[in-house]
């Protein structure tokens, strides 16, 4: 990392009319690069993927409570809370049966 002689600001590499140059972020002073040690390359990727958070089948990290599963009648389920509506509304409680994997929600 190099710093500006005039103001001490960080020098950022850029492509100039005479090749690679270093420009101060603060005072915009430009320094010519003497050696070929500094090279600028740009990499651009068109791939953009949306991230979707999926809760894994293994819920061992979640707490368990006693609640009746309406599908299989089992009495234990994992539970977690998530904000699904606007910020001034209460969170929604989700449950997932530890036996059959049935998932349901409970509103306040």
N, C-alpha and C positions, 0 to 999 in steps of 0.2 A: 504494500500500500504506500502511496506517495502523497505528500502534502505540499500545498502551495507555499512558495517562498515569500509571497507578499502578505497573505493573511492567515496562513496555517490551515486553510480548508482542505478537505479531501479532494484529490484529483481523480476524475472519472475518465476512463478511456473512451474515445469516440473516433469515428472515421472522419478525417478532415480532407482538405484538398491536396495535401502533401502526404497522405497516408495516415497512419495512426497518430493521434494526438492525445494529450491529457488536458482536460478542462477542469478548472476549479469550480466547485458547486457554489461557492460563496461569491467570489469577485469576478468569475467568468474569465480569468486569465488562462491563456492557452500555452502549453509547453509542447515542443516537438519531441518525439521519442527518438533517442539516438540509436538504440540497439533494436535488434529484431526479436528480443525476448518477449515483447508484449505484442500479442496478436488478438484481434477482435473477431469473434465469430458469432453469428446469430442462428438460433435454432427455433423454428416455429412449427408447432404441431396443430393440425386442424382437428384432431380427435378431441372431442369433449364428451364426457359421459356424466350423466346425472347420477348422483349418489343416493341410494335408497338404503336406509337403515333397516335391516331385517333382524328381528329377534330370533336367535338360534333355537333349535329344538331343545337343546340341553339347557335347562333353566336352573341348574344347580347353584348359581350365584344369586338367585332371587330368593326372597323370604317365602316361607310357606305359611298358609293360614288354614283354619278349619272353616270350610264353606262347602255347601252341597253342590256338586256338579249336576246340572239339569239334564245332562245327556246319559251319564252312566251311573249316577248316584254315589260316586266316590266322595269322600268327605274332606280331602286335602287338595289345595290348589296353590300354585305360585301366584304372586300378586305383584303389581307395580302400578305407579301412578304416572299419568302423562297429561300435559296441557293440550287439549284437543279443540278447545273453543277459545273465545277472546280472553284477554288477560284478566278481565274483571269477573270471569266465571270460574267456579271451582274446577280443580283437576278431575279427570276421569280415572276411576280405578279399573284396572284390567285384571282378569283372573285366567289362569290356564290350569286345567286339571292335570294333576301329577300322574294319573293313570291313563286316560284316553287322549289327552292333549286338546280337548275342547277349550276354546277361548271365548270369553264373554266379557262384557263391560258392565260397570255399575255407575250410574250417575248420582250426584247429590241433588 
